[in-house]
């Protein structure tokens, strides 16, 4: 019959037990929950900034479309793409109607930057520009892509903060952030997207 008593190799030896020094070192290297949350937050922040910057470049392409209303539709489509990506990052369900309503409200509230371009490149002026393609191209390249990129950054910035603080599409209030969006547009038009992100 096999004895049930422990054999010498089964018995724990002093070497098997962690020393007080090892236990203390392990305790010191334990990551606190607050630190883990901070690291996750920084990682999400970096990813959100990347999403916003990437979509700013997409919006510049939309600004080169020479057809009125088509370029606006393309710009809004880029905003919705960006908002869905930011929502996915923060686990916020995408609401297309609420997102489109917020974007169009912010775009209308941007006022002079967007509507000014539309005034210059519509109606009689647009027909005159068609007769001078070089001038028309220069006007388009100098105005709309810059505004579209700045607007995209501004929208991304306020939604990024909103989602990061626990908000969703239905709780977003465009009127409350309109003045900030307008100020950010002017800042980005003057400094560029990268400089604005670095200063944020």
Secondary structure, DSSP 8 states (H G I E B T S, - for coil): ----S--GGGS--GGGS--HHHHHHHHHH---HHHHHHHHHHHHHHHHHHHHHHHHHHHHHHHT--STTHHHHHHHHHHHHHHHHHHHHHT----HHHHHHHHHHHHHHTTHHHHHHHHHTSHHHHHHHHHSHHHHHHHHHHHHHHHHHHHHHHHHHHHHHHHHTT--STT--HHHHHHHHHHHHHHHHHH-HHHHHHH-
